[in-house]
Amino acid sequence: MKKVERINIIMRYINNRAHFTISEIMREFNISRSTAIRDISEIEAMGMPLVAEVGRDGGYFVMPNSVLPVVRFTDNEVKALFIAFMATRNQQLPYLKSRQSLAEKLLGLISENQQDDIVLLNQILLFEGTNPKNPDLLDLSDLPHPMLEKLIQILLLDRYLLITIEEKKVIKSYPIYLLHLYHEKSLWLIEGFDLKEERKRILPVDHLINVKPFPTKKRVSRKEILEKLNKQEEVINLVLELGPKAIAQFKKYHPLKVSISYTNPYQTIAILKTFINVNNLEELTEITNWLLFLGGDIKVREMPDEVLEGLQERLRLYCP
């Protein structure tokens, strides 16, 4: 356990007891006497009103009607929080209204000098994917799809869902077990196991019109779902060797399900292995575009004919 974490837990331990001794702290947190004494001294320095009792059975007690001291942030902790807010601006994240109120509360807690530093950082720092024309940390112009937070609230209680979406003006419902909710290319996507068709399905949150728990009687266990997914495991059919330039491009953007493994300690050569569903025209087009984005610093070890034909067709268009 890290020191900061230990001290925070000790503070709460102390605050819940009328009386405690150094020996109790040593036993409870498995630390030496000298460490326990140092931790108590730091807690006192932070403002906790402790009174020491002298004598054989002496120890410490918290002054009556006293509570834990107000949380205080260091300059670097304040900057870390607000830089995280800046880096995720315009990303259509859930709980954005709560982030706004949190930012307002933090701004109210910090000093004027710290506020000036935050304002300056907000003016000069730009992050990939954020909109420089929306410089206000408290501006809520990037609200996500209204169903996103409802979906998260439900899945925190139950991952068996009945998802209703609208595709090309046609309303469809899918009973799914939610595997992941992820953000890719500015879209929130639901990855789930279709309980009816018994296969993995990807559904865009933007098409979502309703979500509710799936009836308990019609469910299969999570263990059964994982077993069925393992049996349907996709066979790798795309294997590439990436050089330094292609690795740099990969780091700029890559599909969520694609990863690389470095083959030398300098991380200048890597192997990419994945499965491409050649029957999915949309996925085939996306992977073709992405391979062109990676550039010429790749060596093909294995590739489906459909992907190769797609690349050749695109290159013919570029170089007639």
C-alpha positions in Angstrom: 0.0 0.0 0.0 1.3 3.4 -0.9 2.0 5.9 1.8 -0.6 8.5 0.7 -3.3 5.7 0.5 -2.2 4.4 3.9 -2.4 7.8 5.6 -5.9 8.4 4.2 -7.1 5.1 5.5 -5.5 5.7 8.9 -7.3 9.0 9.1 -10.6 7.4 8.6 -9.7 4.6 11.1 -8.9 7.2 13.7 -12.0 9.3 13.1 -14.2 6.3 13.8 -12.6 5.6 17.2 -12.7 7.5 20.5 -9.3 6.2 21.5 -6.4 4.4 19.8 -2.7 3.5 20.5 0.4 3.2 18.4 0.4 -0.5 18.9 -3.2 -0.8 17.4 -2.1 1.2 14.3 1.0 -1.1 14.0 -1.2 -4.2 14.1 -4.0 -2.9 12.0 -1.8 -1.7 9.1 1.2 -4.1 9.5 3.7 -1.3 9.9 6.7 -0.6 12.2 6.5 1.6 15.3 8.6 4.3 13.7 6.4 4.3 10.6 3.3 4.5 12.7 4.7 7.4 14.7 5.7 9.3 11.5 2.2 8.7 10.0 0.5 10.0 13.1 2.8 13.1 13.1 1.9 13.8 9.4 -1.8 13.4 10.2 -1.5 15.9 13.1 0.3 18.3 10.7 -2.6 18.1 8.3 -4.9 19.5 10.9 -6.5 16.5 12.6 -7.1 17.5 16.3 -5.4 14.6 18.2 -4.6 14.7 21.9 -1.9 12.5 23.3 -2.4 10.7 26.7 0.7 10.1 28.7 1.2 7.0 30.8 1.4 3.2 30.6 -1.9 2.8 28.9 -1.6 6.1 27.1 -2.4 6.7 23.4 -4.3 9.2 21.4 -7.9 10.4 21.1 -9.6 12.8 18.7 -10.9 16.0 20.3 -14.7 15.9 20.8 -16.9 17.4 18.1 -14.0 17.3 15.6 -14.0 15.8 12.1 -11.6 15.1 9.4 -9.8 18.2 8.0 -10.9 19.7 4.7 -9.4 18.0 1.6 -6.6 20.2 0.2 -5.0 19.8 -3.3 -1.4 20.6 -4.2 -0.7 22.8 -7.2 0.3 19.8 -9.3 -2.8 17.9 -8.3 -5.0 20.8 -9.3 -3.2 21.1 -12.7 -3.5 17.3 -13.2 -7.3 17.4 -12.7 -7.9 20.3 -15.0 -5.6 19.1 -17.7 -7.5 15.8 -17.7 -10.7 17.9 -18.2 -9.0 19.8 -21.0 -7.8 16.6 -22.7 -11.2 15.1 -22.8 -13.1 18.2 -23.9 -15.5 17.8 -26.9 -15.3 14.0 -26.5 -19.0 13.5 -25.8 -18.3 11.8 -22.5 -21.1 10.6 -20.1 -21.8 12.6 -17.0 -20.7 15.8 -18.6 -23.0 17.9 -16.5 -21.5 16.4 -13.4 -18.0 17.2 -14.8 -19.1 20.8 -15.2 -20.3 21.1 -11.5 -17.2 19.3 -10.4 -15.0 21.8 -12.2 -17.0 24.7 -10.7 -16.5 23.3 -7.2 -12.8 22.7 -7.7 -12.4 26.3 -9.0 -14.2 27.5 -5.8 -11.7 25.5 -3.6 -8.5 26.7 -5.1 -6.6 30.0 -4.6 -6.7 32.9 -7.1 -3.2 32.2 -8.2 -4.1 28.6 -8.9 -7.2 29.8 -10.9 -4.9 32.1 -12.9 -2.6 29.2 -13.8 -5.6 27.1 -14.9 -7.0 29.9 -17.1 -3.5 30.3 -18.7 -3.2 26.5 -19.3 -6.6 26.4 -20.8 -5.6 29.1 -23.3 -2.3 27.5 -24.4 -2.9 23.7 -24.2 -4.5 22.0 -27.2 -5.1 18.2 -27.3 -5.7 15.9 -30.3 -9.4 15.5 -31.0 -10.5 18.6 -29.1 -12.1 21.6 -30.7 -10.0 24.8 -30.2 -13.2 26.9 -31.0 -14.7 25.6 -27.8 -12.2 26.8 -25.2 -14.5 27.0 -22.2 -14.1 24.2 -19.7 -17.6 24.8 -18.5 -19.2 24.9 -21.9 -21.6 21.9 -22.5 -21.7 22.1 -26.3 -20.3 18.5 -26.5 -23.1 16.7 -24.7 -23.3 13.0 -25.6 -26.3 11.1 -26.9 -29.1 11.4 -24.3 -29.4 7.6 -24.0 -25.8 7.1 -23.0 -26.1 7.9 -19.3 -29.3 5.9 -19.0 -27.6 2.9 -20.6 -24.7 3.2 -18.1 -27.0 3.5 -15.1 -28.8 0.3 -16.2 -25.8 -1.7 -17.0 -24.2 -0.9 -13.7 -27.1 -2.9 -12.2 -27.6 -5.5 -14.9 -25.7 -6.4 -18.1 -28.5 -8.4 -19.6 -30.3 -5.8 -21.7 -33.1 -5.5 -24.3 -31.7 -2.9 -26.7 -34.1 -1.1 -29.1 -32.5 0.8 -32.0 -33.7 2.5 -35.2 -31.8 1.5 -38.3 -32.8 3.2 -41.6 -36.2 4.1 -40.2 -36.7 0.4 -39.1 -37.1 -0.3 -35.4 -35.4 -3.5 -34.1 -34.9 -5.0 -30.7 -32.0 -7.2 -29.6 -31.6 -9.1 -26.3 -27.9 -8.9 -25.4 -25.4 -9.5 -22.7 -23.2 -6.4 -22.7 -19.5 -7.1 -23.1 -18.1 -3.6 -23.6 -19.3 0.0 -24.1 -16.5 1.8 -26.0 -15.7 5.0 -27.8 -14.2 4.8 -31.3 -13.9 7.4 -34.1 -16.2 9.8 -32.2 -18.9 7.2 -31.8 -20.1 5.3 -28.7 -20.6 1.6 -29.5 -22.2 -1.3 -27.7 -20.4 -4.7 -28.0 -22.7 -7.4 -26.8 -23.6 -11.1 -27.1 -26.9 -11.5 -28.9 -28.8 -13.9 -26.7 -31.2 -14.9 -29.5 -28.8 -15.4 -32.4 -25.9 -16.4 -30.1 -23.3 -14.2 -31.7 -21.4 -11.1 -31.0 -23.0 -7.9 -32.2 -21.9 -4.2 -32.4 -24.6 -1.5 -32.0 -24.2 2.3 -32.2 -25.5 4.2 -29.2 -26.6 7.0 -31.6 -29.3 4.6 -32.9 -30.5 3.7 -29.5 -34.1 4.6 -28.7 -34.7 2.5 -25.6 -33.0 0.1 -23.2 -34.3 -2.0 -20.3 -33.3 -5.1 -18.4 -33.9 -8.4 -20.2 -36.4 -10.8 -18.5 -34.6 -13.1 -16.1 -36.4 -16.3 -17.3 -34.9 -16.0 -20.8 -31.3 -15.6 -19.8 -28.3 -17.9 -20.1 -25.5 -17.7 -17.6 -22.4 -15.6 -18.2 -20.3 -18.8 -18.1 -22.3 -20.2 -21.0 -22.0 -17.0 -23.0 -18.2 -17.0 -22.6 -18.0 -20.6 -23.6 -20.0 -19.9 -26.7 -17.8 -16.9 -27.6 -14.7 -19.1 -27.1 -16.0 -21.7 -29.5 -16.7 -18.9 -32.1 -13.2 -17.5 -31.6 -12.2 -15.7 -34.8 -9.3 -17.2 -36.7 -6.5 -14.7 -37.4 -6.3 -13.9 -41.2 -4.3 -10.7 -41.3 -0.7 -10.7 -40.2 1.6 -7.7 -40.9 5.1 -6.7 -39.9 5.3 -2.9 -39.1 8.4 -0.8 -39.4 9.1 2.4 -37.5 7.0 4.7 -39.7 4.0 2.3 -39.7 4.3 2.0 -35.9 4.2 5.8 -35.6 1.0 5.8 -37.7 -0.5 3.0 -35.7 0.0 5.0 -32.5 -1.9 7.9 -34.1 -5.0 5.7 -34.7 -5.9 2.1 -34.8 -9.2 0.1 -34.5 -10.0 -0.8 -30.9 -9.7 -4.6 -31.4 -6.3 -4.3 -33.1 -3.0 -4.5 -31.2 0.7 -5.0 -32.0 3.5 -6.9 -30.4 7.1 -5.5 -30.6 9.7 -7.9 -31.8 12.9 -6.1 -30.7 13.9 -4.1 -27.6 14.0 -0.8 -29.5 10.3 -1.1 -30.4 11.1 -0.4 -34.1 9.6 -3.5 -35.5 6.2 -5.0 -34.5 3.8 -7.7 -35.6 0.1 -7.1 -36.1 -2.3 -10.0 -36.0 -6.1 -9.7 -36.3 -9.3 -11.2 -37.8 -11.0 -9.4 -40.7 -14.6 -10.3 -41.5 -14.5 -10.2 -45.3 -18.3 -10.7 -45.5 -18.8 -7.4 -43.7 -18.5 -4.7 -46.4 -18.3 -1.8 -44.0 -15.5 -3.5 -42.0 -13.7 -4.4 -45.2 -13.8 -0.8 -46.4 -12.6 0.6 -43.0 -9.6 -1.8 -42.8 -8.6 -1.0 -46.4 -8.6 2.7 -45.6 -6.7 2.1 -42.4 -4.0 0.0 -44.1 -3.5 2.8 -46.6 -3.2 5.2 -43.6 -0.4 3.0 -42.2 1.6 3.7 -45.3 4.3 1.7 -47.1 6.4 0.7 -44.1 4.7 -2.7 -43.7 5.4 -6.2 -44.9 2.4 -8.5 -45.5 2.8 -12.0 -44.0 -0.9 -13.0 -44.4 -3.9 -11.2 -45.9 -7.3 -12.2 -47.2 -7.7 -11.9 -50.9 -10.6 -9.5 -50.5 -8.5 -7.1 -48.6 -5.7 -7.3 -51.1 -8.1 -6.7 -54.0 -9.5 -3.7 -52.1 -6.1 -2.2 -51.7 -5.2 -2.8 -55.4 -8.4 -1.2 -56.5 -7.8 1.9 -54.3 -4.2 2.2 -55.6 -5.4 2.0 -59.2 -7.7 4.9 -58.5 -4.9 6.9 -57.0 -2.3 5.9 -59.7 -4.1 5.3 -63.0 
